[in-house]
Amino acid sequence: MDLYYRHFRNKKIYRFVTFATIEATEEEAVVYQAMYGDRRSWIRTKTNFFEEVPFDGRMVPRFQPVPKEEALKEIANQPVNEMRDVTKLSDTTNGSIRCTSFATCGITCSTQINLQTEGDTIRKVEIVKGCDGNTKGLARLCEGRKIQDVITMLEGIDCKGRGTSCPDQLARSLKQLL
């Protein structure tokens, strides 16, 4: 389930990613992603994220929950280059296998795409969340194919007028590997 929040001061939308633990202090934390600009991911202590702060002479939540439909509508009205790009989370190579993970833009059902490639060939695709059967089928159809061929097939596919989709997010991820 995607959860969205609005920051009290900048009024921007952020997507909740997960809870985490800060290693040094074992304090609970919130990992969240900006739904604007470069889609940077952030981390705050859980206490700090959910606390009330003084603003305009009253106490307000630092992050106010926003209904998903309202958040998606607002995100969809942003300029194209700000709303649909994936964000690279990691990129490692082990022998000839390159393992890369991307966070999706936040307006699709999938939240992350993990890829294993060898040269210009896709070896493995994992799509986190999304329509389970569809994403597993999509992943299986891509494995063993050339990166450019998959980009050509999937790039620009739209879902519900969002200007992107889970397949398009996969194509955008693959484009970053070229």
QUILIN-V544858 format. One record per residue. RES is the residue in one small letter. SS is DSSP state (@ for helix, = for strand, . for the rest). PSI is psi in radians with two decimals (NA if undefined). Layout:
# QUILIN-V544858
RES|SS|PSI / RES|SS|PSI
This chain:
# QUILIN-V544858
m|.|2.17 / d|.|2.32 / l|.|2.38 / y|=|2.57 / y|=|2.66 / r|=|2.29 / h|=|2.43 / f|.|-0.56 / r|.|-0.92 / n|.|-0.14 / k|.|0.24 / k|.|2.74 / i|=|2.42 / y|=|2.55 / r|=|2.23 / f|=|2.29 / v|=|-0.97 / t|=|2.91 / f|=|2.65 / a|=|3.02 / t|=|2.27 / i|.|2.09 / e|.|-0.82 / a|.|-0.60 / t|.|-0.20 / e|.|0.42 / e|.|2.48 / e|=|2.50 / a|=|2.87 / v|=|2.26 / v|=|2.23 / y|=|2.75 / q|=|2.34 / a|=|2.41 / m|.|0.59 / y|.|2.93 / g|.|-2.26 / d|.|0.14 / r|.|0.60 / r|.|2.50 / s|=|2.54 / w|=|2.83 / i|=|2.37 / r|=|2.73 / t|=|2.62 / k|@|-0.71 / t|@|-0.82 / n|@|-0.74 / f|@|-0.76 / f|@|0.05 / e|.|2.84 / e|=|2.56 / v|=|2.68 / p|=|2.34 / f|=|2.20 / d|.|0.73 / g|.|0.17 / r|=|2.91 / m|=|2.27 / v|=|2.70 / p|=|2.43 / r|.|-0.75 / f|=|2.09 / q|=|2.25 / p|=|2.50 / v|=|2.28 / p|.|2.47 / k|@|-0.79 / e|@|-0.74 / e|@|-0.76 / a|@|-0.81 / l|@|-0.66 / k|@|-0.77 / e|@|-0.73 / i|@|-0.72 / a|@|-0.39 / n|.|-0.02 / q|.|2.79 / p|.|2.54 / v|@|-0.80 / n|@|-0.28 / e|@|-0.25 / m|@|-0.23 / r|.|-0.04 / d|.|2.60 / v|.|2.83 / t|=|2.17 / k|=|2.22 / l|=|-0.69 / s|=|2.75 / d|=|1.85 / t|=|2.77 / t|=|2.34 / n|=|1.79 / g|.|-2.15 / s|.|0.00 / i|=|2.18 / r|=|2.22 / c|=|2.11 / t|=|2.42 / s|=|2.47 / f|=|2.45 / a|=|2.36 / t|.|3.05 / c|.|-0.24 / g|.|-0.07 / i|.|0.14 / t|.|2.92 / c|.|-0.61 / s|=|2.64 / t|=|-0.36 / q|=|2.59 / i|=|2.16 / n|=|2.26 / l|=|2.52 / q|=|2.17 / t|=|2.74 / e|=|1.89 / g|.|-2.18 / d|.|0.34 / t|=|2.40 / i|=|2.18 / r|=|-0.72 / k|=|2.48 / v|=|2.30 / e|=|2.17 / i|=|2.07 / v|=|2.30 / k|=|-2.80 / g|.|-3.06 / c|.|1.91 / d|@|-0.93 / g|@|-0.72 / n|@|-0.77 / t|@|-0.63 / k|@|-0.72 / g|@|-0.77 / l|@|-0.81 / a|@|-0.81 / r|@|-0.67 / l|@|-0.46 / c|@|-0.48 / e|.|2.30 / g|.|-0.12 / r|.|2.83 / k|=|2.47 / i|@|-0.86 / q|@|-0.62 / d|@|-0.72 / v|@|-0.71 / i|@|-0.83 / t|@|-0.69 / m|@|-0.64 / l|@|-0.39 / e|.|2.29 / g|.|-0.01 / i|.|2.30 / d|.|2.56 / c|.|2.02 / k|.|0.65 / g|.|0.30 / r|.|-0.23 / g|.|0.11 / t|.|3.14 / s|.|3.06 / c|@|-0.79 / p|@|-0.70 / d|@|-0.66 / q|@|-0.64 / l|@|-0.78 / a|@|-0.73 / r|@|-0.66 / s|@|-0.82 / l|@|-0.63 / k|@|-0.56 / q|.|-0.24 / l|.|-0.26 / l|.|NA
